């Protein structure tokens, strides 16, 4: 009697392939370029066959800036490759081929093909996935390629590319100090490693310590610097924002992404387009500003989790997780004074929890510390409570925290609930909200 077996689902093959990749190198992160360069040589250097590239580094705002660039380019009718990290729910979110997320089948076939070529040589997961992205980008026609740096810049896997048409460096904050250094100057030096000789670099609002380093590295490489406050500026208006550079004056609608810091990110996107010399119709720029999407960046949730709150409440999600992100959030929370604010905070164990919380705690009417069962490297709840100075109380999960807010606020003024502190927490929340 013969037994017929169903083919293994492609999503399961992706998970199995990623698990295999974990065994190829003893460390998750090992900042160097030689392993990836060796694999790319075996592949015939697909990184040299990409469409025009814009390379983006920074601590906060990289994903949002890419979201604006992609939306603007696609509104102009262009096909855009995108490489970002980390993913929130599905690994496929990291690679977008000519406007579409890579399918499980295509991703699996590419990983398995590169595994065979790599033949067990030591390489990190991020390096292998970067090679997969380049391999797929080279095989699919597109008009533009947007590459987000994974960590740092100078020795990040994405930095093996030939000179791009422009680079961009978003807001720099203290983060990943164990790899990049414990000062803004040291971190800025690593981020500025993506600057290429004579290739223009755009940057937004920066602490002077960071900007000084970026300026020095740009001058050393004779790279024109498009810095906010010098080469360009954005100003919020009653109906949107005003962008002004040496060659452009634009009045545009409010960005689709919420938060005052998004004016800086959209400004960086526009300055990068100018720096790259890419001509985009003004109608496409306005349309892209309105269409940009990037999950877990002050995203309003309206699914299953939001339905657990009393009428009149709103539920929001933000993946910011470092002191700079805390300051950016605080600037937005100042506009939320009209309603009570309840924070649900979960963070990664290696992060500066106190530095993130300090700017936002003064705006909170209640604070809950959480750690979801599937949350990667979640900080202990007790650690979050201690970092809050005892203001936070155990959730201990998002669901139980929402239930507590619902019970305690049933007869009170409707308010806002903000879940924040970690992209890994954000991924777990999005799974629950759409389940």
C-alpha positions in Angstrom: 0.0 0.0 0.0 1.5 3.3 -1.1 1.4 6.4 1.1 1.0 9.8 -0.5 2.6 12.7 1.4 1.7 16.3 0.9 4.7 18.5 -0.1 6.1 20.4 2.8 4.6 24.0 2.9 7.1 26.6 1.7 6.8 28.6 4.9 7.9 25.6 6.9 10.9 25.1 4.4 11.8 28.8 5.1 11.8 28.1 8.8 13.9 25.0 8.4 16.4 26.8 6.1 16.8 29.6 8.6 17.4 27.1 11.4 20.1 25.5 9.3 21.7 28.9 8.8 22.0 29.4 12.5 24.5 26.5 12.7 27.0 28.0 10.2 28.5 30.6 12.6 28.9 30.6 16.4 27.7 34.2 16.7 24.6 35.9 15.5 26.5 39.1 14.9 30.1 39.2 13.7 30.8 42.5 12.0 33.2 41.9 9.0 32.8 41.6 5.3 35.2 38.9 4.2 32.8 35.9 4.6 30.1 37.6 2.5 32.5 38.8 -0.1 33.7 35.3 -0.6 30.2 34.0 -1.1 29.3 36.8 -3.5 32.3 36.0 -5.6 31.1 32.4 -5.9 27.7 33.8 -7.1 29.3 36.0 -9.8 28.9 39.2 -7.7 25.2 39.9 -7.9 25.7 43.0 -5.7 27.3 44.6 -8.9 24.2 43.9 -10.9 21.6 45.9 -8.9 19.6 48.8 -10.2 20.5 52.3 -8.8 20.9 51.9 -5.0 20.2 54.3 -2.1 21.9 53.0 1.1 20.4 54.1 4.4 22.1 53.9 7.9 21.1 55.4 11.2 19.7 54.4 14.6 16.1 55.6 14.4 14.0 56.4 11.3 15.7 54.2 8.7 12.6 52.1 8.0 10.3 55.2 7.9 12.7 57.0 5.5 12.7 53.9 3.2 8.9 53.8 3.4 8.7 57.4 2.1 11.3 56.7 -0.6 9.5 53.6 -1.8 6.1 55.2 -1.8 7.3 58.2 -3.7 9.2 56.1 -6.3 6.2 53.7 -6.7 3.9 56.6 -7.1 6.1 57.7 -10.0 5.6 54.3 -11.6 9.0 52.8 -10.7 9.7 49.2 -9.6 11.5 49.2 -6.3 13.6 46.5 -4.6 13.7 46.9 -0.8 15.9 45.2 1.9 15.1 45.9 5.5 15.4 44.3 8.9 14.3 43.0 11.3 10.9 41.5 10.3 7.9 41.8 12.6 5.7 38.8 11.7 7.0 37.1 8.6 10.6 36.8 7.5 9.5 37.7 4.0 9.0 41.3 5.1 12.7 41.8 4.8 12.9 41.4 1.0 10.6 43.2 -1.5 11.1 42.4 -5.2 10.0 45.1 -7.6 7.3 46.1 -5.3 6.1 42.7 -4.0 7.1 40.9 -0.9 9.2 37.8 -1.8 7.1 34.7 -1.7 7.9 31.7 0.6 8.7 29.6 -2.5 11.1 32.1 -4.1 12.8 32.8 -0.8 13.2 29.1 0.0 14.6 28.2 -3.4 17.1 31.1 -3.1 18.3 30.1 0.4 18.7 26.5 -0.6 20.6 27.4 -3.7 23.0 29.6 -1.8 23.4 27.0 0.9 24.7 24.6 -1.7 27.1 27.1 -3.1 28.3 28.2 0.3 28.9 24.5 1.1 28.9 24.9 4.9 31.4 27.7 5.1 31.1 29.9 8.2 28.7 32.8 7.6 26.2 34.6 9.8 22.5 34.5 9.1 22.3 38.2 8.3 25.2 37.8 5.8 23.5 34.9 4.1 20.2 36.6 3.9 21.9 39.7 2.5 23.5 37.5 -0.2 20.0 36.0 -0.9 18.6 39.6 -1.3 21.4 40.6 -3.7 20.9 37.3 -5.6 17.2 37.9 -6.0 17.5 41.6 -6.8 20.0 40.9 -9.5 17.6 38.3 -11.1 14.5 40.6 -11.1 14.4 43.9 -13.1 13.7 47.0 -11.1 14.3 50.8 -11.3 15.6 51.5 -7.8 17.0 49.5 -4.9 16.7 50.7 -1.2 19.1 49.0 1.2 18.8 49.4 5.0 21.9 48.8 7.0 21.4 46.0 9.5 23.8 47.2 12.3 26.3 50.1 12.2 27.4 50.6 8.6 31.2 50.4 8.2 31.3 46.6 8.6 27.6 45.9 7.9 26.9 43.2 5.3 25.1 45.7 3.1 28.3 47.7 2.8 29.8 45.4 0.2 27.9 47.2 -2.6 29.6 49.3 -5.3 29.0 53.1 -4.9 25.3 53.8 -4.7 23.6 56.9 -6.2 23.2 58.4 -2.7 23.5 57.5 0.9 21.4 58.7 3.9 22.0 58.7 7.6 19.0 59.1 9.9 18.9 60.1 13.6 21.7 58.6 15.6 21.2 57.5 19.2 22.9 55.3 21.8 22.1 51.7 20.8 24.1 48.5 20.2 26.9 50.0 22.2 28.5 46.5 22.6 29.2 46.5 18.9 29.4 50.2 17.9 30.9 52.0 20.9 29.4 53.8 23.9 29.5 57.4 22.6 27.5 59.2 19.9 30.8 60.0 18.1 31.9 56.4 18.0 28.5 55.2 16.8 28.3 58.0 14.2 31.7 56.9 12.9 30.4 53.4 12.3 27.2 54.7 10.6 29.3 57.1 8.4 31.1 54.1 7.1 28.5 53.8 4.3 29.6 57.2 2.9 31.4 56.6 -0.5 33.9 58.9 -2.2 32.2 61.7 -4.1 28.7 60.2 -3.5 26.3 62.6 -1.8 25.0 61.8 1.7 21.8 63.3 3.2 21.2 63.5 6.9 18.5 64.9 9.2 18.5 66.4 12.7 21.6 65.2 14.6 23.3 65.9 17.9 26.3 68.1 17.2 28.6 65.3 18.4 27.3 63.0 15.7 27.0 65.6 13.0 30.6 66.6 13.5 31.8 63.1 12.7 29.5 62.7 9.7 30.7 66.0 8.3 34.4 65.0 8.8 33.9 61.6 7.1 32.0 63.3 4.2 34.8 65.8 3.8 37.4 63.1 3.9 35.7 61.3 1.0 34.8 64.5 -0.9 31.1 63.5 -0.5 28.6 66.4 -0.7 26.7 66.6 2.6 23.0 67.4 2.4 22.4 68.2 6.1 19.2 69.5 7.6 19.5 73.2 8.6 22.2 73.7 6.0 21.3 72.2 2.6 17.6 71.6 3.4 14.9 72.3 6.0 11.4 71.2 6.8 8.8 73.2 8.7 5.5 71.9 9.9 2.5 74.0 8.6 -1.2 74.1 9.4 -1.9 71.7 6.5 1.3 69.7 6.2 4.9 70.8 5.9 7.1 73.1 3.9 10.4 71.7 2.4 13.1 74.0 1.2 16.5 73.3 -0.3 18.9 75.2 -2.5 17.0 73.9 -5.6 13.5 73.0 -4.3 10.6 74.6 -2.5 7.6 72.3 -1.8 4.5 72.6 0.2 3.3 69.1 0.9 0.5 67.4 2.9 1.1 65.8 6.4 3.0 62.5 6.1 0.9 59.4 6.4 3.2 58.2 9.2 2.3 59.7 12.5 4.6 61.6 14.9 6.5 64.9 14.6 9.8 63.0 14.0 8.4 61.8 10.7 8.8 65.3 9.3 12.6 64.7 9.7 12.4 61.3 8.1 10.3 62.5 5.1 12.7 65.5 4.8 15.7 63.1 4.6 13.9 61.1 1.9 13.3 64.2 -0.2 16.9 65.4 0.4 18.2 62.0 -0.6 16.3 62.1 -3.9 17.8 65.6 -4.5 21.3 64.3 -3.6 20.9 61.3 -5.9 19.8 63.6 -8.8 16.7 61.5 -9.3 13.9 63.4 -11.1 10.5 62.6 -9.6 7.3 64.3 -10.6 5.9 66.6 -8.0 2.6 64.8 -8.1 4.4 61.5 -7.2 6.1 63.1 -4.3 2.8 64.4 -2.8 1.2 61.0 -3.4 4.1 59.1 -1.9 4.1 61.3 1.3 0.4 60.4 1.7 0.7 56.7 0.9 3.8 55.7 2.9 3.2 52.7 5.2 5.5 51.3 7.9 4.1 49.0 10.6 4.7 49.5 14.4 5.7 53.2 14.0 2.9 54.9 15.9 0.5 52.5 14.2 -3.1 52.6 15.3 -4.5 49.0 15.9 -8.1 48.3 15.2 -8.2 44.5 15.4 -8.7 41.9 18.1 -6.6 43.6 20.8 -8.3 47.0 20.3 -11.7 45.4 20.7 -10.8 44.5 24.3 -10.8 48.1 25.3 -13.9 50.1 26.4 -15.7 52.3 23.8 -13.9 55.5 23.0 -10.4 54.1 23.7 -7.7 53.8 21.0 -4.8 51.4 20.8 -1.4 52.3 19.4 1.8 50.4 18.7 5.4 51.7 18.4 8.6 49.7 18.1 11.0 52.4 19.3 13.4 50.9 21.8 16.3 53.3 22.7 16.8 56.7 24.3 16.5 58.5 21.0 13.2 56.8 20.3 12.0 57.7 23.8 12.7 61.3 23.1 10.9 61.2 19.7 7.9 59.5 21.3 7.8 62.1 24.1 7.6 64.9 21.5 4.4 63.2 20.1 2.9 62.4 23.5 2.9 66.1 24.3 0.1 66.4 21.8 -1.9 63.6 23.5 -2.6 65.5 26.7 -6.3 65.7 26.0 -6.9 62.1 27.1 -5.4 59.8 29.7 -2.5 57.7 28.5 -1.8 54.1 29.5 1.6 52.6 28.6 2.3 48.9 28.0 6.0 48.5 27.9 8.1 45.4 26.9 11.7 45.6 25.9 14.7 43.5 24.8 17.0 42.6 27.7 20.1 44.3 26.2 18.5 47.7 25.8 18.8 50.9 27.9 15.3 50.5 29.5 15.7 53.5 31.8 16.9 55.7 29.0 13.9 54.8 26.8 11.4 55.2 29.6 12.6 58.5 31.2 11.2 60.9 28.5 7.8 59.2 28.2 6.9 58.3 31.8 5.8 61.9 32.7 3.0 61.6 30.1 1.6 58.3 31.5 -1.4 57.8 33.7 -0.6 54.2 34.2 2.3 51.9 33.1 2.3 48.1 32.7 5.5 46.0 32.2 5.0 43.0 30.0 6.9 40.1 28.4 5.1 38.1 25.8 5.7 34.3 25.7 7.1 34.4 22.1 9.0 37.7 22.5 12.7 37.3 21.5 15.1 38.0 24.4 12.4 39.8 26.4 13.7 41.8 29.4 12.3 40.5 32.8 9.3 42.3 33.9 11.0 43.1 37.2 13.8 44.9 35.3 11.3 47.2 33.5 9.6 48.0 36.8 12.9 48.8 38.4 13.9 51.0 35.5 10.6 52.9 35.8 11.4 53.8 39.4 8.6 51.6 40.6 5.9 53.3 38.5 5.2 50.3 36.3 3.3 47.3 37.5 3.3 43.8 36.1 1.1 43.2 33.0 2.4 40.5 32.9 1.2 40.2 29.2 -0.4 42.6 26.8 -3.7 40.8 27.0 -3.8 41.0 30.8 -2.6 44.6 30.8 -5.4 45.5 28.4 -7.9 43.7 30.6 -6.7 45.7 33.6 -7.0 49.0 31.8 -10.5 48.0 30.7 -11.6 47.2 34.2 -10.1 50.2 35.8 -11.2 52.6 33.1 -14.7 51.3 32.4 -16.4 54.3 34.1 -13.5 56.8 33.4 -12.7 59.2 30.6 -11.8 57.3 27.4 -8.0 57.3 26.8 -5.2 56.0 24.6 -3.2 52.9 25.1 0.4 52.8 23.7 2.2 49.5 23.5 5.9 50.2 23.0 9.5 49.4 23.7 10.5 46.6 21.3 10.1 45.6 17.6 10.1 42.0 18.8 7.2 42.9 21.1 5.5 44.7 18.2 5.7 41.5 16.1 4.0 39.5 18.8 1.3 42.2 19.2 0.6 42.3 15.4 0.2 38.5 15.4 -2.4 38.7 18.2 -4.2 41.7 16.7 -4.8 40.1 13.4 -5.2 36.5 14.5 
